[in-house]
Structure formats: C-alpha cells, structure tokens
Amino acid sequence: MKSITTFITISILTGFIFAGEITGSEVIRKVYDRPTGEDMTANLTMVIENSRGNQRVREIKQYIKDFGDVEKKIMFFQAPADVKNTAFMNWSYDEASKSDDQWIYLPALKKVKRISSDSRSDYFMGSDFTYDDLGDRHPDEDLHKLLREEKVDGIDTYVVESIPKDKDYMYSRTITWVVKASWIGLRKEFYDEDGELLKILTVNEQKTFGDVVVLTNVKMENVQKNQLTVMKLKDVKINTGIPDNIFTERIMKRGMKK
C-alpha cells in the first residue's frame, strides 16, 4: 500500500513498459501499488520558508505501518516549544470509497480533534501541505490521462494528468511526472479551482532500503504565495516491528516514551 506522504515514504518496483502498452490510469495505479515495507520509523524535519526568506523549523518523529487494508501513520512534534507534544494521525484505506480518517492532538486544549472533510483543504501546521496532501489519494478518485513522455534531468518519465471525479475537490487537476523504470513521482503540479498553477511538489533526494525507496527530501512550493515547505527524513528504519497499539488517540495524548 502506498504511503503520501505526502510527505514522504515511497518504494520501488522495477521493470519497464513501453508507452504504447500503458494508460495514464495504469501508471498511477503502479505508483499507488508500490511496495513500501511493513512499517517505517523516521525523524522528520519540516522547514517552512515564507516569501521574505524567514524560516520556521519543526522536528517530528514519524511512524507508519501497513495493516493490509489500511495504512496508519502517526507523527509527534518534538520541537520547537510552541508545537511540542502536538500529534497527528492518518489512516488510509485500500477501499476507494472510504476516505482517510485523520486526527490532531493539540496539547493546549488537551483534546484530540477529528479532521472533518470540510477541513481537508486547510494547511497543516502552517506548512504548504494540506491535510489532504498528507493522506493517500486512491487512483479511482480521479480520471487519468497519459499526456506524453518526457526526460527530466536525463530520466525517462511518463507525464500524467489527473482530474478529480468530485467537482468540489480542492484541486481542479494535478500533473505528475513518473519515472518509467521505478514508478517514482519526481514532480507533481497542483492546480487550483480556477485552473491556475498553485503548488509544485519536487523530490530532491531518495534512499534505497532493500527493495524500498524512501523519499528523504521533498519540497512543496506554493507559487501563488511565493513560499515553500521542505521535508527531510533521517534515521529511517524499515520493518522494525512497530507495535499495532501506538496508532491510537490515547498514544496521541500521551506521546511515545523514549
């Protein structure tokens, strides 16, 4: 099951398919179906830079586990002090008709809040990633069209346009550049409801762990606001046997013991 992170976990499936034998839907399905391992832990640094070049840095501990029909992710903010002990949890389902479940724990309120569908377009913790960006979008939620083949820094890619079936979705369309040999998305453009370019997601670094490739440096640039967010992963560990019971509201409130 594919993780988004958005944010941030990705795996590799080797092989090559000639352009005449593949559709846009098949490309996106292969991106979605890449194996990601059973679980992953990592330290995440989020750097938010505004139009004046001022930066805010957040330090986060992240856990992800694949339960088969659902993938669960939990994040604990460790620094700075104004966001410390904030926690975020996302459950993504294989079933196309079932939307992600999301929760956030705000220590000032001492309360876990469920993220409503109306709030999915809100930006996460002041970053350029929306709550929806942090989830897993199922291929069946969009109509996909293979636009062309294109080289990106010498790498052969498929360029796929995806248009949401839900006309009220926050993005009118996205365009993704997918590496032919590995099904990794190197770049993704997000267009707003008026069809104007809003954001660009680019992959700056990736590391391989066995047959799993993890995106260790990604940038989301909001071209309309002239600001960006960079997410960097370090201390990545794959398949360590994360306990099932950490993905709960109780652990969000308590935090992970070191």
N, C-alpha and C positions, 0 to 999 in steps of 0.2 A: 504494500500500500504506500502511496506517495505521501511524503511529509511536506510544507509551504514555506515554512517556512519559510515561506514567506521565507520569510525567514529562514528555510535555511538548511534543511537536510536533503541530500539528493543522492541517488545511486546510479550505477552504470549498467547498461545492458548492451553487450557487444553485438555487432552484426551490421549488415548493410542491405538496404532495399533500394532498388532502382526506382527513380522518380515515377516512371510510368506505371508502377505497381502499387502505389500508395496514395491514400487520400489525406486531406487535412485532418479528418476525424481519426484516422488510424495513427497519424503522427502524434496527436495529442493523447490518444489512448496509451501509446507506448511510453510517453513521458509520464503519464499518471501511474502506469503499472510497473515502473522500475522497482526492483527490489531495494529495500532500504535497511535490511537487517532487522533483527528482533527488537532492539532498543538502542538508544544513544543517550549519553550524557555529555555535556559540554559547558564551558564558561563562555558567555556571550557578552561582548562589549558593544553597546549601541552609542554611536556618536551622531548627535543631531546638530547640524550647522545651518544657521539662518542666513538671510540674504546679506548681512553685514559681516559674515565670517565668524560670528560668535558661536562657540560650541558648548553643548551640554553632553555629558558622558554618563551613561548608566551601565552598571555592572550587574550581570544577571547569571543565575545558574539555571540551566535548562535540562529537562528530562523528557524523552519521547519513548513511547512503547507501542508496538503493533500488537493488537489483541485479535487480529484476524479480520473481523467485520467492522472493527473500529480502531482508530489510531488515537492515542491520548498523549497530550503534551501539557507540561506544567512548567511555569517559569517563576523564579523567585528573585525579586530585585534585592540586591545586596548593598548598593551604593548609587548615588550619594544619600545623605541622611534624609532628604525630603521625600525620597521614594522608597527608602529601605523598608523591607518586610511586605511591600506590595507583591501580590501574586496574581498570575493569570493562568487559566486552564482552558484548553480547547480539546473537544472530542470531535473527530471527523469520521464519518460513516461511509462504508462502501456503497450503501444503498443510495442511488441517485436522488430519490425523492425526499431523503431525510437530510435536513440542513444541519450544519455544525452546531453543537452546543458549546457555549462559551460563558466563563465566569471570571470576575475580577474581585480580588480582596483588597480593600482599602483600609489600612491599619488605623487611620484617623477615625474612621467610622466603626471599626471593629466589626465589619459586616461583609459577607460575600454577596456580590450583586451579579445577577444573571444578565448577560448582554442580550438585549432584545433584538429582534430582526430590524427594527427601525434604527438601531444604533450601530449597525454593521458598517455604515459609511463614515462613522466617527474615526478620528485619528487616534492611534494607540499611544498613550503616554507622551503626547507631544511630538511623536515621530511622523514620518511621511508614509508610514504603513497604516492602513485602516485595519479595523478588527477583521473585516472580511479577507484582507490580504493575508492574514495570519492563519487562516483556515485552509481547507483543502477543497478546491472547486472541482466538482465532478465533471468529466467530459460531456456527459449528456445534458448538462445545463446550458450548453452553447451549441451553435451551428458553426462548423469549422470549414474553412476553405484554404486549400493549398494555393498560395499566391504565386510562388516562384521558388527557385533555388538560388542561393547566394553565398558567396565566400565572405567570411568575417575573419579578418586577420589571417587569411590563408586557410581557414577551416570551412569545409563544406556544410551548409545548413539548409534546412527547409524553412521557409517563411510562411507561417500560418496565421490567417485572420480568424478570430473567434467572436461571434456576435451572440449576445445572451438571448435566450428564448423569452426571458422575463423582460418586458419592455420598460419596467420600472427599475431595473438594476442600475447601480451607481455608475457603471461604465457602459458606454454605448458599444464599444468593441475593444479588443486587445489584439496586438500583433506580436507573435513570438518567433524568435529565431532559434531553431532546434538543431543541434549537432547531429548530422546523419549517422555517424558511427557510434554514438553513445546515448542519444535521446536526452541530452542535457540542454536545457534552455539557457542560452548565453545572454539573451536580451529580450525584454518584453516592454512594449509600449502600451500605455493605458490612455484611453480617450474618454473625455467627459460626456455628459448627457447631450451637449451641443455638437459633439463630434470633433472637438478640439483636443490636441495632444495635452494631456495633464501630467503624466509621470512616465519615467523611464527606469526600468529595473535592469541593472547590468551585473554580471558575475565577474569579479576581479581575481578570484583565487579559488581553487578547489584542491582537495587532497583525497587520495585513494586509500581505503582501509579494506584490504582483501578485494572483494568484488563490489564494495560500496564506495561511492564517491560522495563526499560531503562538501557543500559549498561553504567555504570558510571566510569569504569576504564578498559581500554583496552591497550594492549601492542603489537606493531608491531616490531619484532626483525628481522633485516637483518643479517642472519647468515654468508653471504659471506663477508660483510663489518665489521662484529662484532660491530654493532651499533644498537640503538633502539630508538623508539618513544613511549611515554606513553601519552594517552589522558584521562583526568579526567574531569568528568562533576559534577557540583554542582549547587545549586539553581535551580533545574529542576522544571518547571511548565508545566502542561499538560492542554490542552483545555481552554486557556485563551481568545480566540478570537483574534488572531493576524490579523491585517488588511491585506487585499489582496494586497494593493498597495506598500508594503515595498519591494517586490521582483522585483525590477526594477534597471536599470542601474543608474537612477537618484539618488536613495537612496544609491547605492553603492558609488557614488561620494560624496554625502552629509553626509552619515553616519546617524545612528539613534540618534535622540535627546533624552537626558535623561529626 
